[in-house]
Amino acid sequence: MKSEIDWNHTNKIIARGLYTGVAKILYNVTHKNLAKFGNSHAKIGAKILEIGSGRGEHLKYVSDTFSDYYMTDLTDWGQKEITQVAKSDPRIKFMIKNVENLDFPNQFFDRVIASCVISHVDEPYQAMVELRRVVKDGGVLSFLISADPGILLRTIREILTKPKMKNLKQPYSLVNAISHRNSANGLIIISKYIFKNDNIKIKYYPFYLRSWNFSTHIIVNVKVKHSSIAKE
């Protein structure tokens, strides 16, 4: 038995399960919610960075006015699907990047999107600092926080997601516990500090109640004011 989880294998199985049936409907709504703020500020010729692009599921919800779209992930598990899309759209580029240590210049992007990523990282504070660093003054940033360990989200996983995960090499509950290691409440506190000098709006879904126990996902939207970030 392997001592570590094969995340490429695991991500592919989970992605197949999440984008079928009722779960697919819910996840597509989540993508729409994540794209909404950035689309409302879309610029012609914008340079966009997406963190945690997976197989490119989010792209179709993004306003098609950009000049460059950088899709990144920690591994290449979804690169095959993205490469197919890029063949017909040269604006799209796939890169393997770690959100905790991005090698892009300061203020390089007009818009940054991070799907279900921040809940997974080892150093969420550093990840948010990096996201903030690469956004231009006046640019926008949107990232999704999974509402862990909220009651509503855990219930939905038990009903809709867990039954589809029989082909995982490890129990789904174990994979989820390891992967979603950062609590929603903690991430919200960190984001309020990192982006305290910017215009930040935090939205709870699906009921708009400001409680992670009654949400499935939380979206942090930021309009960047200036290039300095909060310092300790």
Sequence and secondary structure as in RCSB ss.txt:
>XXXX:A:sequence
MKSEIDWNHTNKIIARGLYTGVAKILYNVTHKNLAKFGNSHAKIGAKILEIGSGRGEHLKYVSDTFSDYYMTDLT
DWGQKEITQVAKSDPRIKFMIKNVENLDFPNQFFDRVIASCVISHVDEPYQAMVELRRVVKDGGVLSFLISADPG
ILLRTIREILTKPKMKNLKQPYSLVNAISHRNSANGLIIISKYIFKNDNIKIKYYPFYLRSWNFSTHIIVNVKVK
HSSIAKE
>XXXX:A:secstr
  SS  HHHHHHHHHHHHTSHHHHHHHHHHHHHHHHHHHHT  TTEEEEEES TTTTTGGGS TTEEEEEEEESS
STTHHHHHHHHHH TTEEEEE  GGG  S TT EEEEEEEETTTT S HHHHHHHHHHTEEEEEEEEEEEE TT 
HHHHHHIIIIIGGG TT SS HHHHHHHHS S HHHHHHHHHHHTTTSEEEEEEETT  S GGG SEEEEEEE  
 S     
